[in-house]
Amino acid sequence: MKTVLLTGFEPFGGETLNPSWEAVKQLAGWQTHGAVVHTLKLPCIFGVSRQLLEEQMRLLQPDVVIAVGQAGRPDITLERIAINVDDARIPDNAGYQPVDIPVIAGGAAAFFTTLPIKATLRAMREAGVPASVSQTAGTFVCNHIMYAILHAQTLGEKITKGGFIHVPWMPEQAVNHPGAASMAVETVVKGLKVAVQVALTVHEDESIGAGATH
């Protein structure tokens, strides 16, 4: 049986919830297309999150790794690229605020996702889930983790597809941010199920780029 690793983050930036983990945890043990989903809650901390992720990847030897994080955007966004930069607008949950530090010293400048993002986008929209492709995962811990996944893939890990998905705030969060967009966790879960199924069944994608860019 194939293995899928889904990760979500703990709350950060003064929030008490993080929709990425609230959705991801609901998929623990879910089986689809001959694969089982394992989940991992990551701390919103540079370095520590990457270490925990890498330990879990070595343990599980997953075929697909999809990390999920929170972003103040109106729909689910499928990230195209991770860059080799940690540059934090706010401190992480350990109080660390790196400026222009590489995720991995000597690593590639950037990696394109190896998830079939255009096929996933179409499938999400067909399923009634608002989604779009994003050209930047930022430079906070989300990008840090996306870069780590794709770097691991280049080192010969079993991973065949890996990448990152950002999800909107939950309504319970948006109520404290007047005018902010939000999405019900149930809709996020539906979208993540689609992402997993497409990753397991689609072998080619017309998205620009695959692997490293130097």
N, C-alpha and C positions, 0 to 999 in steps of 0.2 A: 504494500500500500504506500502511496506517495504521502509526503508530509508537507504541510503548509504552515508557516510561522507568521502569525499576525501579531504586531506589537501596537500598543497604545501608550500614551503618556499620563503621568500623574498631573494634577492641577498645577498651574503656575501663574505668575503675574497677578497674584491676589485673588484668583478664582478658587472656588471650592469644589468645582467639578471640571472634568475634562471630557468632552464628548468622544474623543478618540478611544479612551479606555472604556467608557460607558457602553460604546457600541461593540468594540472588539471582544470584551469579556463575554458577551452573549453568544459568541461563535465558538467558544471553547468546546472541543470535542465534536463539532459539526463535521459530517462526512458527506462528500460530494465527488462525483466523477473519480472514484477510486482513490480518494485522498482524505486524510483526516487533518483537521485544523488544531494547532496548538497556539496558545496565546501567551503573551508576556507583557507585563506592565513595566514600563521603563521610567526611571526618575528623570525629571527635567534638569539634568546635570551633565555638562560636558564631560567627556572622558569616562565617567562612571557608567553612563548609559551605553556607551559604545562597548565597554568591557563586558557588561552583562549581556548585551546582544551577541557579541562574538562568542561568549561562553555557551549561550543557548544554541547558536548555529553549529558550533562544534559538537554539541551533545546530540542534537536532533538530526543533523545533516539534512536540512529541509530542501525540497525541490523548488519551492516558491517562498519568497520572503516579501511581505508587504508591511511596511511600517505606516502607521496612521497618526496624524497629529491635528491639532486645532489651529484654525486660522479664521480671522474675522472676514470671511468671504461669504457671498450669498449662496454658493452651491458647492458641491463636492468637486475638488480640483485634483486632477491627475498630474503629478509633477513630471516634467520632461528631463530635468537636468539637476545634478548635484555638483557643487563647486568645492574646491579644496580650501575653504576659508571658514574660520569661526570668527564672527564679528557681531557681538551681541549689543542690541539696542538697550536691553535691560539685563540685570544679573540673572543667572540661572538660580535654581533653588538652593544652591550651596553658596550663593553670593559671588560667584565667579563671573566676570564680564570681560571675556577676551576681545582683543582688537587686532584684526588682521593676522590671526594665528592659523597656520595650516591645520586641517583636520588630521592629516597624516603627512609628516615631513617627508619630502621627496616623492610624494604621490603624484598621480596624474593631476593636471589642472582641473579636470572635470570628468564626470561620467554621465552618459545618457542612460535613462532608465532602460531596463530590459523587459519591462512589462509592455504588453501590447496596448498602449494607451488609446490609440484611435479606435480599435475594436472595442475596448472597454467603454469608451465614451459613447459609442453608438448603442451598445447593449444597455448601458445605464439609462440613456434617454428613452430607449424603447420600453424599458421597464417602468418609466414614469419617474425616474430619479434625476433631478436637476444636476448637471455635471458639465465641466469644461476642462480643457487642458491648460495648465499653468506652465509658464516658462521659467519660473524661479521658485525654489523651495526656501528662499531666504538665506540667512547666514546664522540662524540660531540653532538650537539643538535638533530641530527637525532635519535641516540640511546635513548636520553632523552625522545623523543616523543614516540618512539616505546614502551619503557618500561611503559610510562604513560598509553598508550592504553591498554596494556595487564594487567597492575595492575588494571585498572578500570573494566576490564572484570571479574577479580576474586572477585570484591566487589559486584557482583550481578547486574551489569548494563545489559541492554537488549542485548548488543553486543553478537553476536554468532560467529563472525569471525573478527579478527583484526590483523594488522601487518604493515610491512613497505617495501617499494620498492624504491631502488635507481635507478636513471636514469643518462645516460651520459650527458656530456656537449652538448650544441647546437653547430652547426657549427660556428655560430657567435662568440662564446666564444673560440672554439678550434683554430680559426685562429690566436689568440693571444698567443697560446701555441703550437708552432711547434712540430709536432709529436704526439699530443694528439688525442685520439679518440673522436668521436662525433656522434650524432644521430639526425636526423631531428625530430622536435617536432611532426610532423604528425605520425611518427612511434611510438613515445612514447605514443601519444593519443591512437593509435590502440592497443598497448600493455596494457594500463590501462583499456580500454574497455574489453579486454579479461579477465583481472584480476577480474574486477567487476562481469562479467558474471559467471566466474568459482566459485567465492566466493558465489554467490547466488544459484548456482545449484548443486555444489558438496558437499556432506555431509560427506564423509570420505576421508582420505588422508593417504598415506603410509609414509609420512615424519616422521622422528624420533622426538618424543617429542610433547607434547601438554600441554599448561599451564605452571605452575611454576616449577622451579627446585631449590631445597634448598641445 
